[in-house]
Amino acid sequence: MARTGLFNLEKHFAFYGAYHSNPINIAIHTLFVWPIFFSALLILYFVPPFFNIPNFEFSLFGYDVALVWNPGFAIAFVYSVSYARLDLKAGSLAALLCIICWVASCFVAGLLGFCLAWKVVLVIQLVCWTGQFIGHGVFEVLMSLSGSEGFHSIVREKFEADIKAWQENKQQLLS
């Protein structure tokens, strides 16, 4: 049974790919997505661990770091594996960035403590999400002013045609 509407994951990914293939949007995401991810892991550092597994502790730049096996680790791990499975080369880089964000969040959380860390998280989240929304809004305005208002629909049609061709090819292979 083909999924439609909200549950059509291929359509969502095609739209996302079409919308985020512009260099301005790529720059916006490069600048803001990783700090959002990092700060989410930073606040999750303070969530109790899943299991009673000892922390992995080491020294970094003369500071003690405790890697905690909690929801922050689980999220970083799931994202890492997901990125690597999507594309081995580019996905491995993204997986490495996820792990670096997790280790860095453990390091920063240990330095700041909860009372200061949540304030840092709040600032990062507010600044980065605001940047995302403003950046996308500016991009939309620029697209409209440049006479490219049909860009998204043209690209979306192309992605949908590519998906249809891929599905037909997959169906032929299964037959």
N, C-alpha and C positions, 0 to 999 in steps of 0.2 A: 504494500500500500504506500503510495507516494505521500510524503508529508507536504502540507500546504500551510501558507500563512505564517503564523508565529513559530511553528515547529519545523519550518523548512530551513534547516541549518545551512545548506548549500547556498540558498538565496541570501541569507544574512551575511555569510562570508563573502559572497560575490559583491554585494553592495558595499561591505566594509572595504574590500579590496579596491573597488572602483573609487570610493570616496577618499580613501587614504593613499592613493597612488600619486597625488600631487606633491611636488617637492616642499611646498609650504606646510602642508599637513604632516608630511614625514618629519620635517624639522620640529614642528610643534610637538609631535609625539616623542621624538628623540629627546627633546629638552624636558618634557614634563612627565612622561609615563614612568621612567625609572625612579625619579624621586618619590612619586606617589607609591610605587611598589615598595621602595625602601622604607618609607615612613609607615606604611601598613605593617611591615615586618617588625619595625622598631616598637610599635605599640603592642604587637602580639608577643614580643619578648617577655612581657610581664604576665602573660597567661600561663597558668601552671602546666607543667609537662603532662603528656599523655600517660606515660608509664614512669615507673620509678627507675629510670635508667640514669646512671651518673652522667653529669655534664662532661663534655670534652673541654678541658681547660688548657690554655697555653698562654704564652706571653707574646705581645705584639707591641713593638716600639716602647718596651718597658712597662706596658700596662697588661694586667691580667684580663684575659677574655674567656668567657664561659659560653660555649655553644650549647644552647638549651634545646632539647628534643621536644618541642611544643608545636602548636598550630602554625607558627611562623615557619618552622622547618618543614612541616607537611606541605604548606602552600608553596614554598620555594622548590621543594622536591617535585611536586606534581607539575608545576609550571616547567621546571627544567626537563623532566621526562617528556612532557607534551611538546615543548619546542623541539627537542632533539628528534622526536618521532615525526614531526611535520617536515623537517628538512635537516639532514644530518649536518651539513656545513653551517648554514646560517643559524639553524636551531641550536647547534652546540655552542655557538657564541652567546646566544640569548640564554641558554641554560647556564653557562658560566657566569653571565651577568646576574642571573637569579641567585646563584650560590654566593657570589660576591656581595650582593645586597643583603643576604641572610647573615653572612659572617660580619659584614660592616654594621648591620643593625644590632647584632649581639655586642660588638665592640662599643658602639656609641651608647647603647642602653646601659652597659656596665659602667661607663664613664659618667653618664648623666643621672642615672637613677630615675625612678618613675615620676617624681614631682617635676622635674625639668623636661623629661623625655616627652610627656604627653603634650606639653606646650610647643615643643619643637615639631612634633607630629602635626599638631593643629595648624601651625604656620605653614608648614610644607604643603599640607593637604589644601588649605585655602588658596595659597599662591598658585599651586600647580593646577588645581581644578579651574580656578579663575582664568589662568593662562590658557588652558585647554578650550574653555568656552569662548573667551574673547578671540583667541586665535582662529577657531572655527568660524566664528561670526565675521571676523575681518575677511577671512578667506571667501566666505559666501558673498559678502558685499563686493569684494574685488571681482569675483566671478560674474556677478550681475552687472557691474559697471563696465566690464570689458566685453560685454555682449556674449559671454559664454554661459548664459543661464541654462542652455540645453546640454551642457557638458555632462552633467551627472546622468541625465536620462540616456544620452548616447552611450556613455561608458557602461551604464547598467545594462542596456540592451546587448552590448557586446559581451559582457560577462555572462548574461543569461544565455546567449547563443553558444558561448563556449561551454557552459555547463550542460546545455542540451546536447551538444555534440559529444561531450565526454560521457554522458549517460547513455546515449545511443551506442557509442563505441563499447562501453561496458556491457550493455545488453547483448550486442553482437558477440562479444567474447564468451558470454555465459551461454549463448545458444548453441 
